[in-house]
Amino acid sequence: MSNDIQKELLKLAQLAGISRDEGIRAAIEMLPVIPNEKVRAERAQRIMSHVSRMAAFAVANGAENHPFLPQPEPEQIPPGDIVIGYLHSYDGSAPVPVSIPFQAMTVHTLFAGPTGRGKSMLTFRVIQQLLARGIPVWIFDTKGEYADILPPLFPRIDVIRFADMKRNPFHGPSGMPCDAWLEHMAGYLREAFFYRDGVINLFRETCARVISDGRDLNAATFAEDFPLRVPNVRRLADYYESLKRMVNTLKLEPYRCATGFDLEALSRRPVVFDLSDISSDHCLFFVADLLTWQDASRTYRRQRGLELVIVMDELSRFYCKEATGRNDLGEPFILQMLRMSRAKGIGMILADQTYARFHDVIRSCCLTKLVLETGDGPSRFQIARDFDLDQEQQSFLGRMSYGSVNRRVLAKLDTYPDPMLLLVPQIEKPVEPTVYRKPDLEWKPLPEKPEAGPRAERDQISHDMEMYLGLIANNWTMSETQHD
């Protein structure tokens, strides 16, 4: 008897909902050891007839054949705390919940699925269980969806819109010297604004001038000092034009403060950052700043437990695609967080629409993966490689179906080595819209600006210089020159 017939019998038994029947499994597994070929064939035929009748009944009641067989027995999966789905039973019994330990969130979780397939709802189910266990969660919400769903169920959660956020990006964690934090800032400025070494050096020089003058370094003082020394050397002038992108970002209301919200206190509370009304550039700068602060504020400690979970839906909005392919720009901050956050007690839930959009480092660092739809050809190839699928399982990826009540999810867990199909029930959204309230958190505004006095001597223009500038402006041959 060939292994193909035995595999087919196991599939039919799973489809019929009798794969856990010890008698059926023993009969199928004992077929290869029957020495008489004729007896072996007759026994296989009887088992095939019996299992086929039950499988036909199961199909008539909505079951669908699939090659992820045999499905794991419930006792084979280690018990956990966070339920992520259910093993469907075609024999009419209740689905079996599949869960993972909440400490396993530090090895990171990946969700992939297009809009409308339940990706956000699956993420919401995990968040709901984490909050119920008292684990703080930071959610970067680019669509305003979590800001509407979570507050009615968890009144203590803080919802902060970007326009109401208060943050001085030049202030690092408590106890960290300013120079050390500026080096962290330089790292994510390369990705947020695509800066090179020349612009980064100009950024450092501007910060050093503000500090040397005895002023507090914030968005206002940085912007005030920036335009005073614009050189007329072309390359340096280009650096100044590039740095203006950051200066314009610092003019936004969230950064117009001397001291912003206490991020250390916010790290101990569940927060939804509503980023649905800002551009991609501002979103990238904002998220990079907060995540870099979280990473810099934590020191390595062996066996650190789960202290914070960060949720990032629509992940492609949070990292620069150009930076991922350019070694001279350094490693993107998302990849740095994934590599180091496990030892610092930070777990991450990353979600995006297409599996192929995830960087190789992201897919390798996320040991718990759930896919709601396989998508295009490149995504199927990467799914088959990451999930260790055989040829038959790969062919099934394009035929995954989704019902109107339950979503079928292809899952691979850190606690169980083989892939499996899970069911995720739908979640009803709140009918009444959430009433937004501004965060009542302490922050320090900028000091009042003194009245403008006479310009400093270094900015005075002499009478001869004014005449020279006027001569250049009125002479087209001199105004077109490229020389200083």
PERARA-V420738 format. One record per residue. N is the residue number from 1. RES is the residue in one small letter. SS is DSSP state (@ for helix, = for strand, . for the rest). PHI is phi in whole degrees, -180 to 180 (* if undefined). Layout:
BEGIN
n/res/ss/phi
N/RES/SS/PHI
N/RES/SS/PHI
END
This chain:
BEGIN
n/res/ss/phi
1/m/./*
2/s/./-81
3/n/@/-66
4/d/@/-64
5/i/@/-67
6/q/@/-63
7/k/@/-65
8/e/@/-64
9/l/@/-65
10/l/@/-64
11/k/@/-63
12/l/@/-63
13/a/@/-65
14/q/@/-66
15/l/@/-64
16/a/@/-77
17/g/./81
18/i/./-120
19/s/./-68
20/r/./-88
21/d/./-69
22/e/@/-63
23/g/@/-66
24/i/@/-66
25/r/@/-64
26/a/@/-65
27/a/@/-65
28/i/@/-70
29/e/@/-71
30/m/@/-86
31/l/@/-57
32/p/@/-63
33/v/@/-94
34/i/./-73
35/p/./-72
36/n/./-78
37/e/@/-65
38/k/@/-66
39/v/@/-64
40/r/@/-62
41/a/@/-66
42/e/@/-65
43/r/@/-63
44/a/@/-64
45/q/@/-66
46/r/@/-65
47/i/@/-64
48/m/@/-62
49/s/@/-64
50/h/@/-66
51/v/@/-69
52/s/@/-64
53/r/@/-62
54/m/@/-71
55/a/@/-67
56/a/@/-63
57/f/@/-65
58/a/@/-66
59/v/@/-64
60/a/@/-64
61/n/./-103
62/g/./103
63/a/./-77
64/e/./-137
65/n/./-74
66/h/./-151
67/p/./-90
68/f/./-80
69/l/./-132
70/p/./-75
71/q/./-64
72/p/./-65
73/e/./-73
74/p/@/-56
75/e/@/-74
76/q/@/-78
77/i/./-90
78/p/./-59
79/p/./-65
80/g/./-145
81/d/./-116
82/i/=/-106
83/v/=/-78
84/i/=/-112
85/g/=/176
86/y/=/-136
87/l/=/-82
88/h/./-77
89/s/./-117
90/y/./-87
91/d/./-92
92/g/./94
93/s/./-77
94/a/./-68
95/p/./-60
96/v/=/-96
97/p/=/-69
98/v/=/-116
99/s/=/-133
100/i/=/-129
101/p/./-64
102/f/@/-67
103/q/@/-69
104/a/@/-71
105/m/@/-67
106/t/@/-72
107/v/@/-89
108/h/./76
109/t/=/-130
110/l/=/-124
111/f/=/-119
112/a/=/-133
113/g/./173
114/p/./-72
115/t/./-61
116/g/./94
117/r/./-95
118/g/./97
119/k/@/-63
120/s/@/-67
121/m/@/-68
122/l/@/-64
123/t/@/-64
124/f/@/-64
125/r/@/-62
126/v/@/-68
127/i/@/-61
128/q/@/-59
129/q/@/-73
130/l/@/-66
131/l/@/-66
132/a/@/-64
133/r/./-92
134/g/./80
135/i/./-90
136/p/./-66
137/v/=/-132
138/w/=/-105
139/i/=/-118
140/f/=/-97
141/d/=/-103
142/t/./-91
143/k/./-118
144/g/./75
145/e/@/-75
146/y/@/-69
147/a/@/-65
148/d/@/-91
149/i/@/-87
150/l/@/-74
151/p/@/-57
152/p/@/-62
153/l/@/-90
154/f/./-130
155/p/./-61
156/r/./-81
157/i/./-75
158/d/=/-95
159/v/=/-110
160/i/=/-122
161/r/=/-76
162/f/@/-58
163/a/@/-66
164/d/@/-102
165/m/./-77
166/k/./-126
167/r/./-154
168/n/./-96
169/p/./-67
170/f/./-86
171/h/./-100
172/g/./-91
173/p/./-61
174/s/./-63
175/g/./90
176/m/./-92
177/p/./-60
178/c/@/-61
179/d/@/-62
180/a/@/-66
181/w/@/-69
182/l/@/-63
183/e/@/-67
184/h/@/-64
185/m/@/-61
186/a/@/-58
187/g/@/-65
188/y/@/-87
189/l/@/-68
190/r/@/-61
191/e/@/-87
192/a/@/-66
193/f/./-122
194/f/./62
195/y/./-83
196/r/./-105
197/d/@/-62
198/g/@/-62
199/v/@/-70
200/i/@/-63
201/n/@/-64
202/l/@/-64
203/f/@/-61
204/r/@/-64
205/e/@/-64
206/t/@/-64
207/c/@/-64
208/a/@/-65
209/r/@/-66
210/v/@/-64
211/i/@/-68
212/s/@/-66
213/d/./-80
214/g/./81
215/r/./-95
216/d/./-74
217/l/./-84
218/n/./-149
219/a/@/-63
220/a/@/-70
221/t/@/-68
222/f/@/-65
223/a/@/-69
224/e/@/-69
225/d/@/-81
226/f/@/-62
227/p/@/-83
228/l/@/-75
229/r/@/-126
230/v/./-79
231/p/./-81
232/n/./-104
233/v/./-88
234/r/@/-57
235/r/@/-64
236/l/@/-65
237/a/@/-63
238/d/@/-65
239/y/@/-63
240/y/@/-65
241/e/@/-64
242/s/@/-68
243/l/@/-69
244/k/@/-62
245/r/@/-61
246/m/@/-71
247/v/@/-60
248/n/@/-66
249/t/@/-67
250/l/@/-68
251/k/./-79
252/l/./-67
253/e/@/-58
254/p/@/-59
255/y/@/-100
256/r/./-89
257/c/./-154
258/a/./-78
259/t/=/-138
260/g/./-91
261/f/./-62
262/d/./-76
263/l/@/-68
264/e/@/-65
265/a/@/-71
266/l/@/-66
267/s/./-67
268/r/./-99
269/r/./-131
270/p/./-74
271/v/=/-136
272/v/=/-110
273/f/=/-93
274/d/=/-82
275/l/./-113
276/s/./-78
277/d/./-119
278/i/./-126
279/s/./-78
280/s/@/-66
281/d/@/-63
282/h/@/-66
283/c/@/-63
284/l/@/-65
285/f/@/-64
286/f/@/-63
287/v/@/-69
288/a/@/-61
289/d/@/-65
290/l/@/-68
291/l/@/-69
292/t/@/-65
293/w/@/-63
294/q/@/-60
295/d/@/-67
296/a/@/-74
297/s/./-82
298/r/./-116
299/t/./-101
300/y/./-69
301/r/./-147
302/r/./-63
303/q/./56
304/r/./-78
305/g/./-78
306/l/./-70
307/e/./-116
308/l/=/-159
309/v/=/-117
310/i/=/-108
311/v/=/-111
312/m/=/-131
313/d/./-87
314/e/./54
315/l/@/-59
316/s/@/-62
317/r/@/-81
318/f/./-107
319/y/./-145
320/c/./-81
321/k/@/-65
322/e/@/-68
323/a/@/-68
324/t/@/-68
325/g/./-107
326/r/./-121
327/n/@/-69
328/d/@/-74
329/l/@/-93
330/g/./87
331/e/./-82
332/p/./-57
333/f/@/-65
334/i/@/-62
335/l/@/-67
336/q/@/-63
337/m/@/-62
338/l/@/-63
339/r/@/-71
340/m/@/-108
341/s/@/-71
342/r/@/-60
343/a/@/-75
344/k/@/-109
345/g/./78
346/i/=/-114
347/g/=/-107
348/m/=/-130
349/i/=/-113
350/l/=/-114
351/a/=/-132
352/d/=/-155
353/q/./-80
354/t/./-125
355/y/@/-64
356/a/@/-70
357/r/@/-73
358/f/./-72
359/h/./-66
360/d/@/-58
361/v/@/-66
362/i/@/-64
363/r/@/-68
364/s/@/-78
365/c/@/-83
366/c/./-87
367/l/./-86
368/t/=/-111
369/k/=/-126
370/l/=/-134
371/v/=/-120
372/l/./-92
373/e/./-156
374/t/./-75
375/g/./80
376/d/./-81
377/g/@/-59
378/p/@/-58
379/s/@/-66
380/r/@/-65
381/f/@/-63
382/q/@/-70
383/i/@/-64
384/a/@/-61
385/r/@/-73
386/d/@/-73
387/f/./-94
388/d/./57
389/l/./-90
390/d/./-84
391/q/@/-63
392/e/@/-67
393/q/@/-68
394/q/@/-61
395/s/@/-65
396/f/@/-82
397/l/@/-59
398/g/@/-79
399/r/@/-117
400/m/./-67
401/s/./-109
402/y/./-134
403/g/./-83
404/s/./-82
405/v/./-102
406/n/=/-118
407/r/=/-101
408/r/=/-94
409/v/=/-124
410/l/=/-85
411/a/=/-126
412/k/=/-136
413/l/=/-103
414/d/./-68
415/t/./-92
416/y/=/-143
417/p/=/-77
418/d/=/-93
419/p/=/-71
420/m/=/-152
421/l/=/-102
422/l/=/-119
423/l/=/-109
424/v/=/-123
425/p/=/-65
426/q/./-71
427/i/./-121
428/e/./-81
429/k/./-79
430/p/./-60
431/v/./-76
432/e/./-81
433/p/./-69
434/t/./-79
435/v/./-85
436/y/./-81
437/r/./-126
438/k/./-65
439/p/./-68
440/d/./-97
441/l/./-124
442/e/./-75
443/w/./-158
444/k/=/-114
445/p/./-75
446/l/./-70
447/p/./-67
448/e/./-65
449/k/./-79
450/p/./-67
451/e/./-63
452/a/./-69
453/g/./-104
454/p/./-66
455/r/./-65
456/a/./-63
457/e/@/-60
458/r/@/-69
459/d/@/-104
460/q/./-72
461/i/./-111
462/s/./-72
463/h/@/-63
464/d/@/-63
465/m/@/-66
466/e/@/-63
467/m/@/-65
468/y/@/-66
469/l/@/-66
470/g/@/-66
471/l/@/-63
472/i/@/-64
473/a/@/-67
474/n/@/-92
475/n/./-114
476/w/@/-68
477/t/@/-68
478/m/@/-86
479/s/@/-71
480/e/./-90
481/t/./-69
482/q/./-95
483/h/./-88
484/d/./-68
END
